[in-house]
Amino acid sequence: MTHTLITGRPGSGLTYTAKGIAREAVGRGESVTVVAGSEYRAPEWANVEGITVTINARRAVTKARDLVYDRAERRAYDETPHTVILDDPVLGESDWDAVERITGLGRQVNVTLVITTRTLRGIPRSVADSMEVVELEPAAV
């Protein structure tokens, strides 16, 4: 699977689309970690079975980056594919550095990243350029 950056306005289906990706990954036997953008968003993921949900973006991104490094250096023996979903995350500069490293090496070691966001503003170009960008249209009223 490719790293995916999903953009769209609120209500366009950002989380809905990411949930579909999570369900597909679980169905393939992958482990899935979801970082909900806030404690208020976490309950939106309650109906997706087989995933781990957290609101601590820094810890989840750091763990994913470390997993990528460990697998790349053959220190990790579990090669189970892992998908990390950042659902409308709030990330600092050092977090984006870790995300950049995940997008750089992740596919080679079975770690896939999915990010949902309302806008590409604030996402480093190097990250956006290394991901498939999916732009969702506003929901019809």
SVG drawing of the C-alpha trace seen along z (x, -y; Angstrom):
<svg xmlns="http://www.w3.org/2000/svg" viewBox="-29 -27 50 39">
<polyline fill="none" stroke="black" stroke-width="0.4" points="0.0,0.0 1.2,-3.5 1.4,-6.3 -1.8,-8.4 -2.6,-12.0 -6.4,-12.6 -7.5,-16.2 -11.0,-17.8 -13.3,-20.1 -15.0,-19.1 -17.9,-16.8 -16.3,-15.6 -15.6,-12.1 -12.0,-12.4 -12.5,-10.1 -15.0,-7.9 -12.4,-7.3 -9.6,-6.6 -11.9,-4.2 -12.3,-2.3 -8.6,-2.1 -8.2,-0.9 -10.8,1.9 -9.1,3.0 -5.8,3.2 -7.2,5.2 -8.8,7.5 -5.4,8.2 -4.0,9.0 -2.1,5.8 -1.8,4.0 -3.3,0.5 -2.6,-2.5 -4.9,-5.5 -4.0,-8.9 -7.2,-10.8 -6.6,-14.5 -8.2,-15.2 -9.9,-13.4 -13.2,-14.5 -12.4,-12.7 -11.3,-9.4 -14.9,-8.1 -15.4,-8.3 -13.1,-5.3 -14.9,-3.2 -16.8,-1.1 -13.7,0.0 -12.5,3.4 -8.9,4.5 -7.2,1.1 -5.4,-0.8 -6.6,-4.4 -4.5,-7.1 -4.6,-10.9 -0.9,-11.2 0.5,-12.0 4.1,-12.6 4.3,-9.2 2.6,-7.3 4.7,-9.0 7.9,-8.4 7.0,-4.7 6.3,-4.3 9.5,-6.0 11.4,-3.7 9.7,-0.7 10.8,-1.8 14.4,-2.2 14.4,1.2 13.0,3.0 15.4,1.3 18.4,2.3 16.9,5.8 16.6,5.3 12.9,6.0 11.8,9.6 8.1,9.0 7.5,8.0 3.7,7.8 2.5,4.9 1.6,1.9 -0.6,-1.0 -0.5,-4.3 -3.4,-6.7 -3.0,-10.3 -6.6,-11.6 -6.4,-15.4 -3.2,-15.5 -1.7,-18.4 2.1,-17.9 5.1,-20.0 8.2,-20.4 10.1,-17.5 7.0,-15.3 7.0,-16.2 10.7,-15.2 9.7,-11.8 6.8,-11.6 9.2,-12.4 11.5,-9.5 8.5,-7.2 7.5,-8.2 11.0,-7.8 11.6,-4.2 8.2,-2.9 7.2,-1.1 10.4,0.9 9.7,2.3 5.9,2.7 4.9,-0.5 2.3,-2.6 1.2,-6.1 -2.2,-7.7 -2.9,-11.3 -6.2,-13.1 -6.2,-16.9 -8.4,-19.8 -5.6,-21.6 -2.1,-21.0 -0.9,-24.1 1.5,-23.2 2.4,-19.9 6.1,-19.9 6.4,-19.6 8.8,-16.7 6.1,-14.7 3.3,-15.7 5.5,-14.8 6.2,-11.3 2.5,-10.5 -0.5,-9.8 -2.8,-12.8 -6.5,-12.1 -8.7,-15.2 -12.3,-14.6 -15.1,-16.8 -17.5,-18.5 -20.5,-16.3 -23.6,-17.1 -26.3,-18.8"/>
</svg>
